[in-house]
Structures are given as structure tokens and as C-alpha cells.
Amino acid sequence: MNDDRIKLEPSWKQRVGDYLQREEMRALSAFVRQRKAAGARIYPPGPQIFAAFDATPFDAVKVVILGQDPYHGPGQAHGLCFSVLPGVPVPPSLNNIFKEIQRDLGIARPDHGYLLPWAERGVLLLNAVLTVEEGRPGSHQGKGWEGFTDYVVETLDREREDLVFLLWGSYAQAKGKVIDTRRHRVLKTTHPSPLSAHRGFLGCGHFSSANEFLCRHGAAPIDWSLPPASAIKETGH
């Protein structure tokens, strides 16, 4: 990957920037360029690929939510897992997340799916794969992103203490196997997708459990509410 073109947030660049210079990341960069040249539409737009890191600097992370790959519809993905831009309909999995927050914490469901406020409060919204092609879910899996995001998780596990990892579904749980559960809180359940949410996600209580853990370890809880759409100013993430 061309280091000059990657604007990785400084605290992250210091810790994981070297990984982007590895041969497999150069191959990934070449693959993405090749697909663009062939006419594929790639999401999210280039400046937003690393938006999760911009929004939540390394030392600000309190909670990590692991997603799989970005939304593959026009105008949806903007670099934060499960989040969509203002004005975009709330996807089904995110709707179930809001449903569980309402049940767990009594917070009313918002009228949009823009999760940047969570990220700014310390929730790292990290997809395992950071790019996708329009209409082709999983199209950039196995091309190199997983090694990079594994390295991100390993670095958080090693250098931070008392984080909460929310691992929803078998894919996220496999990615979280490196996490030291003696030093961090790992909460697992099914994916919030309508296909599996009723088998464990709905009723899991992860949001209150995360906040209880943070408070026990001297950190402020996460405010899981979101401002109304009318109050949101999009910042480019």
C-alpha cells in the first residue's frame, strides 16, 4: 500500500502502519486498483476506508464491535461497521441492534443508522474486510484485509487493558480467538441478522454488560443513544 496515500490516524499509524507495507498489503492494493480499472465500483469510497481508525484513536477505544465486510449497496458503507450515512434506510441487522439497545437500556430507537457518535465515544466499529464491490458481498474476502485487521485486534489485546469486545456471530468469534479474556471482557452471541438474531442476540444484554464492566474498571460507560437525524452533521467519515 502506498504510504503517502494512506491517511491513517497518527496513534494507529504508529502501531499498525508498518503492517500496511507488507507484501500481502501491496498485493491487496494492486488487486483493488485492478478491480477499479476493470470497472468495479468499490465501497466505501477511498478516503473512508480507514474511517473507523480516524473516529476512534487507539487510546480512546473502550469497546470493539467486529463486523464482517462493508455494505455493498450504493451510498451505504462509509467505513464504520453496521453504520450507514444519514438519509440511508437502516439495514435489518442494525435495526435489531437498536431493538436490543431499547430492550436492554430503554433507549428509544433513533430515526437513522449513522453510528459516528458511538465511534467518537470510544466504540471501534471495525470490519474484518475493509472494502467490497457493489452488489457482491464478500468479494474482497481472502485478499489480505483479514491479516491487517487481525493485527489490529492483536495490538489492542496486547497494548490495552480492560476493553470490551462484542463478538456477534461465528465469523467475529473466530476473529476474536486471540483476545486474552483475563485482561478484557469478551461477550459473544449470534449475529444480529434477521436470520439469527432470535437465537441469542435479541435478549443478550451486551450493551448494559459492557457498561457495567467499564464502570467496574474505572471508565465512563458508553452513551448508546444517538441524536436525531435533524441534529446530525455529516463529517465525511
N, C-alpha and C positions, 0 to 999 in steps of 0.2 A: 504494500500500500504506500502511496506517495505521501510521505510525512508532511510535506508542505501543504497538501490539500486537506489534510485531516485536522480539523479544529477541535481536538479533544480537550475537554475541561482540564485545567492545569493539574489539579490534585489527582485526577485519574491518569493523565498522560505520564506523570511522574512514576506511577506504579505499573501501568499496563501498556504504556506507549511502545515499549521495546517489542512487545509481542506482535504489534502490527507490522514490524519489519521482517518477521519470519517468512520463510519461503512459501509456506502454505497461505499466508495472507496476501502475498504478492500474486499467487495463483488465483486467489479469490477475486482480487481487484481486476485481474486480467479477464476472468470469467464474466464479471459484472459489465465491464466495458464491452466485451464481445457480444453479450446479450443485448445491450443497448444499441450497439451498432446494427444488430440484426432486426431492430425494430421493437424489441420487447419494452413494455412500459414497467419501470421498476418503482416499487413503493418501499418505504416512504421516499420523498424527494431527497437528493443527496445531502443537503445541509441538515436534514432532520434524522439521518441515520443514527447519530450518536446523541440524540436529544435527551435520552434517559440520564446520561452522564452529565450533560450540561445542567439539567434541572436539579440533580441531587449530587453535589460534590461528595467525595469519598468520606470525609469526616462527618458529613451531615446525615449519612444513611442510618436509619433506625430499623426499618422494615424492608425486606426484599420480597417482591412478588415476581415469580418466574412465569413468563408466558412462552409460547412456542415459536410462532413466526408472525410477522405483521399481517394486518388485514389486507386482503387482496382486491378490494373494491376501490373505485375512484374516490379520492378525497377522504378516505378513512384514516389510513395509517399516518402517524406523524412522529414515530419514534418512541412512544411510551406504550408498553404492553396494555392491552384491553381498552385503551383510550381512543376516542375519536375526536375530531375537531368540532368546534361549536357549529351547530346547524346540521350536523350529520346525525341521522337516526341512531338511537342507542342499540348496539348489537345484542343478540339474545344472551350471550354469556355475561356481558356487563349488566344487563338488566337483572340477571339472577344475583350478581354481586350486590347490586343496590337493594334487591329484595332481602338478602341476608343481613345487610347492614341495618335495614329498617327493623327487621325482626330482632336482631341482636342488640342494637343500641338505641332503637326508637328514633333514628334519624330519617326524616322523610326523603323519599326518592327524589333526586334532582330532575330537572327538565332538560338535561343534556348529558353527554358522556365524556366531557373534557376533564381529564384527571390531572392536569398540570398542578392544581393546588395541592393534591396529595404529594406529588413529587417534590414540590417546594417545601413540604413539611417533613420530609425525610423518608418517603416511600420510594425506593428504587424500583421502577417499573421496567423490568428487564426481559426482553425476548431472548430466547436461545439463539435464534437466527434473526439477523437484523435487516434483511431485505427479502423481497418476494416479487414475483411477476404478476401483473394484473390477471385476475381470473385463474391463477394457478397456485393454489395453496401448497406450501411445502416445496415449491420449485427451486429454492436456494438451500434446502437442507443438504447436508453432506458435502458442502463446498468449502468449508473452512470456518464458518462463523461459530460453530459449536465449540471448537477448541478455544477460541478467544473468550467466549462468554463463560466457559468452564474456568478459565484462568481468572476472570473477574470474580467468580464465586469463591474460588480458592484463595484469592488475595483478601477478600473480605473476611473469610473464615479465619485466615491466619493473622491478619493485622488488626482486626477489630474485636471487641468483646460485646457480649450481651445484645446481639442482633436477633431479630425475629425473621425467620424465613417461612413464607407461606407457599407451600408446595401443593398445588391443586392438579390432580391427575397423574397418571403413571409417568408421563414424559418429564414433568417438573420434578417428581420424586426421584427419578433416576439421576437427573442432573444434580440433585442435592445430596447425593450419597457421600460426598467428600466433607460435608459440614460436621464439625465437632459438636455433638449435641450436649456435651458437658459445658461448653462455653457459650452456646447460642440456643435459642428456643426454635425448634422446628415443628411446625404444625402442618399436618398432612390430611387431605381428604380428596374426594373426587373432583373432577373438573366442573366448573360452573356451567358448562354447556348444557342446553336443554336435554341432551341425550343422557347425561349422567348426574345432573345437579340433585335430583331427587334421591340418589343413592348415597348421599352423605354431605354434599356441600350445603344444601339448604338445612339449616339447623346446626351447623358446625361450630358457631360461636367464635370463629377465629379472630374477629375484629376486637371483641372485648377481651379475649385471651391475650392478644398481642399487647393491648394497652395495659392490662394487669401486669404482664411481665416487664414492660418498660418502666412502669411506676415502681415496681419492686426493686429495680436496679437503678433507680435514681434519675431516670429520663422522663421527660414530659410525654404524656400519651399523644397519639396521633388524633387530630381532629378529622374524622372521616366524612364530615359534611362538605358539601360543595356549594358555592354561591350560585344564585340563579343565573341562567344564561344571559339575562339582560345586564348583569353586573360584570361579565367576563370580558376581558380584553385579551385577544389572542396575541401571544408574544413571539410567534414564529417557531415554537417547539413543535 
